[in-house]
Amino acid sequence: MTYTPNLRLRRMRQHPQLRRLMRETNVTPADLIAPLFIHHGKGVNNPISSMPGQHQYSIDQLGGEIKALRGVNIPAVILFGLPDHKDALGTAAYDDHGVIQQAIPQIKEMDPELLVIADLCFCEYTDHGHCGAINVQGDNFTLDNDKTLNLLGQQAVSLARAGADVIAPSGMIDGMVAAIRDSLDQAGFCDIPIMSYSIKYASSFYGPFREAADGAPMMGDRSSYQMDPANAEEAAREAQLDVIEGADMLMVKPAMNYLDIIYRTKQAHPEIPLAAYQVSGEYAMIKAAAQNGWLNEDKVVAESLLAIKRAGADMIITYFAKQFSQKL
Ligand code: PBG
């Protein structure tokens, strides 16, 4: 098409008011979920070196953070636990007196309005650091899928009993949504929604999280159960399976490198709420560049969240939740 002076967008863009009126996407605190790392014991307030501004808190140290999040209208938190002991089966994950099981009622007491999402995975609780039970043969391991499903069911019920509002299984275990739904229903928790980490890539952008949650695998990596970053059709299949199994919400993770996957997933399942997880590595990169004076932190944070929402996410799990909302 030939350019003619009649076809210009600048005519509208020159007015700041019109630019705002034309805005298609908007990110507000109501779209954001803040991750929290809950450490066992008392008096713990450890800064996480690879994630400046993030801390591991013991329950008694959480009050200030919960207050700050609610002060800027963050509606929800997602909890990760650092238990006092790890073993091959991750028994601390489904212990009714486990760190998250204790944290949930305390958080509810601090703020009854805050939605508490419990991440459901074994990598923080197993001594080998994998996301379920494994069978070891020499230097190799295989994930024992069915044994893990059984354990995940127990973990889900234990967290529901503790008062979790939403269960978010993050282990990419085949059949996890159906198994967890079944266990929850049988225990009478039919009303607890499942937010499934349906499409989770075997990403190197989880690096800082593994320091934060002390969940790095001792051998091998997670590529036998997490997705190959090369694949998009397979992501469609993962989402479809989770929908069939009864997932109430879907998730794509990480976010920034996978905006196409967010877009495709929303197009394929417009009726299902979609979350995206802006992961630890995405956070760390922005922080590091900003600390060096190489990027304008506030602008880059706002742009990154906007892009994730524009791609199709209805909600975003982000370590920037509080900071972004404070700056608004
Ligand atoms: C555990 C889990 C991980 C993250 C969330 N849940 C780590 C992993 O799969 O290795 C990563 C989150 C982040 O990097 O911020 N299954």
Boltz pocket constraint, residues with backbone or C-beta under 6 A from the ligand:
constraints:
  - pocket:
      binder: B
      contacts: [[A, 119], [A, 121], [A, 123], [A, 131], [A, 170], [A, 171], [A, 205], [A, 206], [A, 207], [A, 208], [A, 209], [A, 210], [A, 215], [A, 222], [A, 278], [A, 279], [A, 280], [A, 281]]
      max_distance: 6.0
